[in-house]
């Protein structure tokens, strides 16, 4: 191997390591963690809405019964 190939291999090894000790690397990790938590929160709310207890008496349940005569009373 020539010296340029050895230097190139060393550069590739260093470039493959994630920068976890720099300020930018820590910010990237925190940003990904925040997005993951937001996704879990949205997914949890969706699952609770689909499979949770059904509530009666809300506006969605009475929407078909609404008419303009009901407002006149």
DRENPA-3360 file (N, C-alpha, C; in nm, 2 decimals, always signed):
BEGIN
1 = XXXXXXXX = +0.08/-0.12/+0.00/+0.00/+0.00/+0.00/+0.09/+0.12/+0.00 ~ +0.04/+0.22/-0.07/+0.12/+0.35/-0.07/+0.07/+0.43/+0.05 ~ +0.15/+0.54/+0.07/+0.11/+0.63/+0.18/-0.02/+0.70/+0.16 ~ -0.05/+0.73/+0.04/-0.18/+0.80/+0.01/-0.30/+0.70/+0.04 ~ -0.28/+0.58/+0.01/-0.39/+0.48/+0.03/-0.41/+0.46/+0.18 ~ -0.30/+0.46/+0.26/-0.31/+0.44/+0.40/-0.38/+0.57/+0.46 ~ -0.34/+0.69/+0.42/-0.40/+0.81/+0.47/-0.55/+0.81/+0.43 ~ -0.58/+0.77/+0.31/-0.72/+0.76/+0.27/-0.81/+0.67/+0.36;
9 = XXXXXXXX = -0.75/+0.55/+0.39/-0.82/+0.46/+0.48/-0.84/+0.51/+0.62 ~ -0.74/+0.59/+0.67/-0.75/+0.65/+0.80/-0.86/+0.75/+0.80 ~ -0.87/+0.83/+0.69/-0.97/+0.93/+0.68/-1.11/+0.87/+0.68 ~ -1.12/+0.76/+0.60/-1.25/+0.69/+0.60/-1.30/+0.63/+0.73 ~ -1.20/+0.58/+0.81/-1.24/+0.53/+0.94/-1.28/+0.64/+1.03 ~ -1.21/+0.75/+1.03/-1.25/+0.87/+1.11/-1.39/+0.92/+1.07 ~ -1.41/+0.93/+0.94/-1.54/+0.98/+0.89/-1.66/+0.89/+0.92 ~ -1.63/+0.76/+0.94/-1.74/+0.67/+0.97/-1.79/+0.68/+1.11;
17 = XXXXXXXX = -1.71/+0.74/+1.20/-1.75/+0.75/+1.34/-1.84/+0.87/+1.36 ~ -1.96/+0.85/+1.42/-2.05/+0.97/+1.45/-1.99/+1.06/+1.55 ~ -2.01/+1.19/+1.53/-1.95/+1.29/+1.62/-2.04/+1.31/+1.74 ~ -2.03/+1.22/+1.84/-2.12/+1.22/+1.95/-2.06/+1.31/+2.07 ~ -1.94/+1.36/+2.06/-1.89/+1.44/+2.16/-1.89/+1.59/+2.13 ~ -1.92/+1.63/+2.01/-1.93/+1.77/+1.98/-2.06/+1.83/+2.01 ~ -2.07/+1.96/+2.02/-2.20/+2.03/+2.05/-2.30/+2.00/+1.94 ~ -2.26/+2.00/+1.81/-2.35/+1.97/+1.70/-2.40/+1.83/+1.70;
25 = XXXXXXXX = -2.31/+1.74/+1.74/-2.35/+1.60/+1.74/-2.46/+1.57/+1.85 ~ -2.43/+1.63/+1.97/-2.53/+1.62/+2.08/-2.66/+1.68/+2.04 ~ -2.66/+1.80/+1.97/-2.79/+1.86/+1.93/-2.86/+1.77/+1.83 ~ -2.79/+1.71/+1.74/-2.86/+1.62/+1.65/-2.92/+1.50/+1.72 ~ -2.85/+1.44/+1.81/-2.91/+1.33/+1.89/-3.03/+1.38/+1.97 ~ -3.03/+1.50/+2.03/-3.15/+1.55/+2.10/-3.26/+1.58/+2.01 ~ -3.23/+1.63/+1.89/-3.34/+1.66/+1.79/-3.41/+1.53/+1.75 ~ -3.33/+1.43/+1.72/-3.39/+1.30/+1.68/-3.47/+1.24/+1.79;
33 = XXXXXXXX = -3.42/+1.25/+1.91/-3.50/+1.20/+2.03/-3.63/+1.28/+2.05 ~ -3.63/+1.41/+2.02/-3.75/+1.49/+2.04/-3.85/+1.45/+1.93 ~ -3.81/+1.43/+1.81/-3.90/+1.39/+1.70/-3.95/+1.25/+1.73 ~ -3.87/+1.17/+1.78/-3.92/+1.03/+1.82/-4.03/+1.04/+1.93 ~ -4.01/+1.12/+2.03/-4.11/+1.14/+2.13/-4.24/+1.20/+2.08 ~ -4.23/+1.29/+1.99/-4.35/+1.35/+1.93/-4.42/+1.24/+1.85 ~ -4.35/+1.16/+1.77/-4.42/+1.06/+1.70/-4.48/+0.96/+1.79 ~ -4.42/+0.92/+1.90/-4.48/+0.82/+1.99/-4.60/+0.88/+2.05;
41 = XXXXXXXX = -4.60/+1.01/+2.09/-4.72/+1.08/+2.14/-4.84/+1.08/+2.05 ~ -4.81/+1.11/+1.92/-4.92/+1.11/+1.82/-4.97/+0.97/+1.80 ~ -4.88/+0.87/+1.79/-4.92/+0.74/+1.77/-5.00/+0.68/+1.89 ~ -4.96/+0.72/+2.01/-5.04/+0.68/+2.13/-5.18/+0.74/+2.13 ~ -5.19/+0.86/+2.09/-5.32/+0.93/+2.09/-5.41/+0.87/+1.98 ~ -5.35/+0.83/+1.87/-5.43/+0.77/+1.76/-5.48/+0.63/+1.81 ~ -5.39/+0.55/+1.87/-5.43/+0.42/+1.92/-5.53/+0.43/+2.02 ~ -5.52/+0.53/+2.11/-5.62/+0.55/+2.22/-5.76/+0.59/+2.16;
49 = XXXXXXXX = -5.75/+0.67/+2.05/-5.88/+0.71/+1.99/-5.94/+0.59/+1.91 ~ -5.86/+0.51/+1.85/-5.92/+0.39/+1.78/-5.97/+0.28/+1.86 ~ -5.89/+0.25/+1.97/-5.93/+0.13/+2.05/-5.97/+0.16/+2.19 ~ -5.98/+0.29/+2.23/-6.02/+0.33/+2.36/-6.17/+0.32/+2.38 ~ -6.22/+0.36/+2.49/-6.36/+0.35/+2.52/-6.44/+0.46/+2.44 ~ -6.55/+0.42/+2.39/-6.63/+0.51/+2.31/-6.71/+0.60/+2.40 ~ -6.70/+0.73/+2.37/-6.78/+0.83/+2.44/-6.91/+0.86/+2.37 ~ -7.01/+0.87/+2.44/-7.15/+0.90/+2.39/-7.18/+1.04/+2.42;
57 = XXXXXXXX = -7.26/+1.10/+2.34/-7.31/+1.23/+2.37/-7.23/+1.35/+2.31 ~ -7.13/+1.32/+2.24/-7.05/+1.43/+2.18/-7.11/+1.48/+2.06 ~ -7.05/+1.59/+2.01/-7.10/+1.65/+1.89/-7.10/+1.56/+1.76 ~ -7.00/+1.47/+1.76/-6.99/+1.38/+1.65/-7.10/+1.28/+1.64 ~ -7.15/+1.24/+1.76/-7.26/+1.15/+1.77/-7.40/+1.21/+1.73 ~ -7.41/+1.34/+1.76/-7.54/+1.41/+1.73/-7.54/+1.49/+1.60 ~ -7.44/+1.48/+1.53/-7.43/+1.56/+1.41/-7.54/+1.53/+1.31 ~ -7.58/+1.40/+1.29/-7.68/+1.36/+1.20/-7.82/+1.41/+1.25;
65 = XXXXXXXX = -7.84/+1.44/+1.37/-7.97/+1.48/+1.43/-7.99/+1.63/+1.42 ~ -7.88/+1.70/+1.39/-7.89/+1.85/+1.40/-7.97/+1.90/+1.28 ~ -8.05/+2.01/+1.31/-8.12/+2.07/+1.20/-8.14/+2.22/+1.24 ~ -8.18/+2.30/+1.15/-8.20/+2.44/+1.18/-8.32/+2.47/+1.27 ~ -8.42/+2.38/+1.28/-8.53/+2.40/+1.37/-8.48/+2.38/+1.51 ~ -8.38/+2.31/+1.54/-8.34/+2.29/+1.68/-8.28/+2.42/+1.73 ~ -8.22/+2.50/+1.65/-8.16/+2.63/+1.69/-8.27/+2.73/+1.72 ~ -8.39/+2.72/+1.67/-8.49/+2.82/+1.68/-8.56/+2.81/+1.82;
73 = X = -8.55/+2.70/+1.89/-8.62/+2.68/+2.01/-8.57/+2.76/+2.12;
% end
